[in-house]
Amino acid sequence: MPRIAMIIFATIAAMYLGLCAALFVFQRSLIYLPRPSALGSPATIVKLPIAEAEVLVSVRPHDGAKALLYFGGNAEDVSLSLPSFSRNFPEHAIYLLHYRGYGGSSGTPSEEAIQKDALALFDTVHAKHPNIVVVGRSIGSGVAVYLASQRPVSRLVLVTPYYSLEDLAARLYPYIPVGWLLRDKFESWRYAPRVVAPTVLIVAENDEVVPRSSTERLYASFGKGVATLRVIAGATHDTISESPLYLEILKGEP
């Protein structure tokens, strides 16, 4: 009997370690789900000045001080948002980043690479437009918080934001040591205290991906008076942008 028990234990342990190894090796294919670009022409695409990759940005050029930078979700084709942003922000130049591996950008997505590209995009845009609104949705909210902690953004908008990607992964895999295995942790809580720009966190009431508690923990990480939290009733993680209230909040309307 002890021998059988040992065999069973060894088998279970081997399966568990195999699962951990698989999650470690393939984790980025679970986090990032690249999409091709549905919209695009030489007039609406620019390349970032980055040596090691060809990183593309969907743009709507516009003269003046104002610009908007957008960082999308992990399975989002940001080019599809160009018409809406152009319509609703007529006085802003629009820049939507295609993460590496997304929408014609070369390379492989990772937290470090996306953060680097976000800084390069801001610096490029800021040379022409000193007043920059930064919007990040879902996984892009982690990119936006990081950027706002490093650069003088004018306003920060976080759509369905989270405390950290590690926090979300731990909820999905409660018996896996995600803290040891996860490479891209997107620790928004770490950068939030450094943000000084006016910030709004937009929450979907029925978000099935990011728990309200995760967003509220992030909200509490900002300095006093920096951030506000708005809830869109009836919205889910994927339908939040369909609400008229979403656009009002996005544009800074009461």
C-alpha positions in Angstrom: 0.0 0.0 0.0 2.7 2.6 0.8 4.3 1.8 -2.6 1.1 2.4 -4.4 0.6 5.7 -2.5 4.2 6.8 -3.4 3.5 6.0 -7.1 0.3 8.0 -7.0 2.0 10.9 -5.2 4.9 10.8 -7.7 2.5 10.8 -10.7 0.5 13.7 -9.3 3.7 15.6 -8.6 5.0 15.0 -12.1 1.7 16.2 -13.6 1.7 19.3 -11.4 5.3 20.1 -12.3 4.5 19.5 -16.0 1.6 21.9 -15.8 3.8 24.6 -14.2 6.4 24.1 -16.8 3.9 24.4 -19.6 2.4 27.6 -18.2 5.9 29.0 -17.8 6.9 28.2 -21.4 3.6 29.2 -23.1 2.5 32.0 -20.8 2.9 34.8 -23.3 0.7 33.0 -25.8 -2.0 33.0 -23.1 -1.5 36.7 -22.3 -1.1 38.1 -25.8 -3.5 37.3 -28.6 -2.3 39.4 -31.6 -4.7 40.6 -34.2 -3.9 41.8 -37.8 -4.8 45.3 -38.6 -8.2 45.7 -40.3 -7.8 49.3 -41.2 -4.7 51.0 -42.5 -3.1 53.0 -45.3 0.1 54.9 -45.8 -1.8 58.0 -44.6 -2.9 56.4 -41.3 0.2 54.4 -40.3 3.6 55.6 -39.0 6.6 53.7 -37.7 8.2 54.3 -34.4 12.0 55.1 -34.4 13.0 51.8 -32.7 16.0 50.0 -33.9 15.3 46.4 -33.0 11.7 46.2 -34.3 9.3 47.8 -36.7 6.5 49.1 -34.5 3.5 50.6 -36.2 1.1 53.2 -34.9 -2.3 54.0 -36.4 -2.6 57.8 -36.6 -5.0 60.7 -37.3 -2.7 63.7 -37.7 -3.8 67.0 -36.4 -2.0 70.3 -35.8 -2.1 71.8 -32.4 -1.1 71.1 -28.8 -3.4 68.2 -28.1 -2.9 64.5 -28.7 -4.3 61.2 -27.5 -2.3 58.0 -27.1 -4.2 54.7 -26.8 -3.0 51.3 -25.6 -5.5 48.5 -26.3 -6.5 45.1 -24.9 -4.6 41.9 -25.3 -6.8 40.8 -28.2 -7.6 44.1 -29.7 -7.0 45.5 -33.2 -6.5 49.2 -32.2 -6.9 50.4 -35.8 -10.7 49.8 -35.5 -10.8 52.5 -32.9 -9.3 55.2 -35.1 -12.6 56.4 -36.6 -14.3 56.7 -33.2 -11.4 58.5 -31.5 -11.0 60.8 -34.5 -14.7 61.7 -34.3 -14.9 62.2 -30.6 -11.6 64.0 -30.2 -11.6 66.3 -33.2 -9.0 68.7 -31.7 -6.5 65.9 -30.9 -3.9 64.1 -33.0 -4.6 60.4 -32.4 -2.0 57.7 -31.9 -2.9 54.1 -31.4 0.0 51.7 -30.7 0.2 48.3 -32.3 2.1 46.2 -29.8 4.9 44.1 -31.2 3.4 41.2 -33.1 0.1 43.0 -33.5 -1.3 44.8 -36.6 1.8 44.5 -38.7 4.3 45.3 -36.0 7.3 43.0 -36.0 8.8 41.3 -32.9 7.2 39.5 -29.9 5.1 41.2 -27.3 6.3 41.5 -23.7 5.8 43.9 -20.8 9.3 45.3 -21.2 9.0 45.8 -25.0 5.6 47.4 -24.8 6.7 49.8 -22.0 9.8 50.7 -24.1 7.6 51.4 -27.1 5.1 53.4 -25.1 7.9 55.7 -23.9 9.2 56.1 -27.4 5.8 56.9 -28.7 5.2 59.5 -26.0 8.6 61.2 -26.6 8.0 61.3 -30.3 4.5 62.8 -30.0 5.4 65.2 -27.1 7.8 67.0 -29.4 4.8 68.2 -31.4 2.0 68.0 -29.0 2.7 69.0 -25.3 -0.8 68.3 -24.1 -1.2 64.5 -24.2 -4.2 62.4 -22.9 -3.2 58.8 -22.4 -5.9 56.0 -22.5 -5.3 52.4 -21.6 -7.8 49.6 -21.9 -7.6 46.2 -20.1 -4.0 45.1 -20.3 -3.2 48.4 -21.9 -4.2 50.1 -18.6 -1.0 48.7 -17.1 1.0 50.2 -20.0 -0.8 53.6 -19.5 -0.2 53.7 -15.7 3.5 52.9 -16.3 3.8 55.6 -18.9 2.0 58.2 -16.7 4.4 57.5 -13.9 7.4 58.2 -16.2 6.2 61.1 -18.4 4.3 64.4 -18.0 0.9 63.2 -19.3 -2.0 65.8 -19.1 -4.7 63.3 -18.3 -4.9 59.5 -17.7 -7.9 57.3 -18.5 -7.9 53.7 -17.4 -10.6 51.4 -18.8 -11.3 48.1 -17.0 -8.0 48.4 -15.1 -6.5 45.9 -12.7 -4.2 45.9 -9.6 -1.7 43.7 -11.4 -1.7 40.9 -14.0 -0.2 38.7 -11.3 -3.2 39.4 -9.1 -5.6 38.3 -12.0 -3.5 35.2 -12.8 -3.5 34.1 -9.2 -7.3 34.1 -9.2 -7.3 32.0 -12.4 -4.7 29.6 -11.2 -5.0 29.5 -7.4 -2.8 26.4 -7.0 0.0 27.6 -9.2 2.9 29.7 -7.9 2.3 32.5 -10.5 4.5 34.9 -8.6 7.5 32.7 -9.4 6.4 31.8 -12.9 5.0 35.0 -14.4 7.4 37.1 -16.5 5.0 40.0 -17.3 3.4 41.1 -14.1 2.1 44.6 -15.1 2.2 45.8 -11.5 0.0 48.9 -11.9 -0.2 49.3 -8.2 3.6 49.9 -8.2 3.4 52.9 -10.6 0.1 54.4 -9.5 1.6 56.4 -6.5 3.9 58.2 -8.9 1.2 59.4 -11.2 0.3 63.1 -10.7 -1.9 63.6 -13.8 -5.7 63.7 -13.2 -6.8 60.1 -13.6 -10.2 58.4 -14.1 -10.7 54.6 -13.7 -13.7 53.4 -15.7 -15.3 50.2 -14.4 -17.7 47.8 -16.0 -20.4 46.9 -13.5 -20.5 43.3 -14.7 -16.9 42.8 -15.6 -16.3 39.1 -15.9 -12.5 39.4 -16.4 -11.3 42.0 -13.9 -13.0 41.8 -10.5 -14.2 45.1 -8.9 -11.9 44.4 -5.9 -8.9 44.4 -8.2 -9.8 47.8 -9.7 -10.6 49.3 -6.3 -7.2 48.2 -4.9 -5.6 50.0 -7.8 -7.7 53.1 -7.2 -6.6 53.1 -3.5 -2.9 53.1 -4.7 -3.1 56.5 -6.3 -2.2 59.6 -4.3 -5.0 61.6 -2.6 -7.1 63.6 -5.0 -5.4 62.2 -8.1 -7.9 59.6 -9.2 -11.7 59.2 -9.5 -13.6 55.9 -10.1 -16.6 55.7 -12.4 -18.9 52.7 -12.9 -20.8 52.0 -16.0 -24.0 50.2 -15.1 -24.8 47.0 -17.0 -21.5 46.9 -18.9 -19.2 43.9 -19.2 -15.5 43.8 -19.9 -16.0 43.7 -23.7 -19.1 45.9 -24.0 -18.1 48.8 -21.9 -17.2 51.0 -24.9 -20.8 50.6 -26.3 -22.2 52.8 -23.5 -22.8 56.5 -24.3 -21.6 57.2 -20.8 -18.2 55.7 -21.7 -17.6 58.3 -24.3 -18.7 61.1 -21.9 -16.2 59.9 -19.3 -13.5 59.4 -21.9 -13.9 63.0 -23.0 -13.8 64.3 -19.5 -17.5 65.3 -19.4 -19.3 65.3 -16.1 
